[in-house]
C-alpha cells in the first residue's frame, strides 16, 4: 500500500509519550542528547508545570524530540515500510525532514530550538481557530484587514487566522455573527503571518550556516505543497519562508491523494492530523502511531 508519514506540530499527549520513550533503552540516548543540547530535560519539562510546557520555547524542542524518538523506534521495530512521501504540520515539518535524512538529530534540534526562541520572543500578535465557515467567506473577512491572514488552512471548514490582536478580534466577531465557532489560541505571536517577518529573517541567517542533505524521501512543504522537495537547496528556500507564511495543510492532503497515496500514518502525539485528513480526503486510510504500538513490551 502506498503510504505517507505525517507529523504533528502540536499534541497534548506529548507528556505521556516523553516518559515512555525516555525510559526505553532504544530511544533514551536521544533524550540524553537533547538535554545536553538544550540545557534542560525534555522529560522533566513534559512532566512539570503545564504553563512551562505550553510555552513555544519548550513545546517545539520537546515535540520534535518525541516525534524523532517515536519514528526511530518505529523503524527499529520493522513493522512499517518506508513511506513514499512525508510531510509535517508547521513544526512537524522538521520531524518530516529528519525522517527524510535532511539533517541529523543534533542539527534538527538546534534549528528547532532557535526557531522556538525567535517565535517565543514575538508578542505583538494573536491567533484564533475558525470552525464551520467556508474558506472563501473567511478569506473575504481577512482581506478587509491590514494584518489578518489565514495562517493554517487545515481542512475545508477548519482554519486558523493570525495577525494584529485587535484585527483578529474584529474578524472573530464577524465570524461569530455568521454562526461559526471561534477558539482563541494561547500563543505568544501571530505565527505564520507577515508579522513574523523579523523572526523569519533572523532564522534565514541561521539556516544559511547549516549543511542540509538532499531528502531521501520526497517531502511536501507547508509553503507550497504542490511540488515535492527533492534537493537541499529547495528545502532551505522553503524553510526560510515557513515561519511567516501560511501552512497549506488542506492542499498537502489533497496532493497526497493526487500522487497516489492510499494511507496516511500520523507519527506523534494526538490524532489531529488524521482527523483533519478524514474531512479533506475521505478516501484515504488513516492510522496513528503511539508508543504502545511502536515500542516493544
Buried (B, 14 or more C-beta within 10 A) or exposed (E): EEBBBBBBBBBEBBBBBBBBBBEBEBBBEBBEBBBEBBEBBBBEBBBBEEEBBBBBBBBBBBBBBBBBBBBBBBEEBEEBEEBBBBBBBBBBBBBBBBBBEBBEBEBBBBBBBBBBBBBBBBEEBBBBBBBEBEBEBBBEBBEEBEBBBBBBBBBEBBBBBBBBBEBBBBBBEBBEEEEBBBEEBEBBBBBBBBBBEEBBEBBBEBBEEBEBBBBEBBBBBBBBBEEBBBEBEBBBBBBBBBBBBBBBBBBBBBBBBEBEBBBBBBBBBBBBBBBBBBBBBEEBBBBBBBBEBBBEE
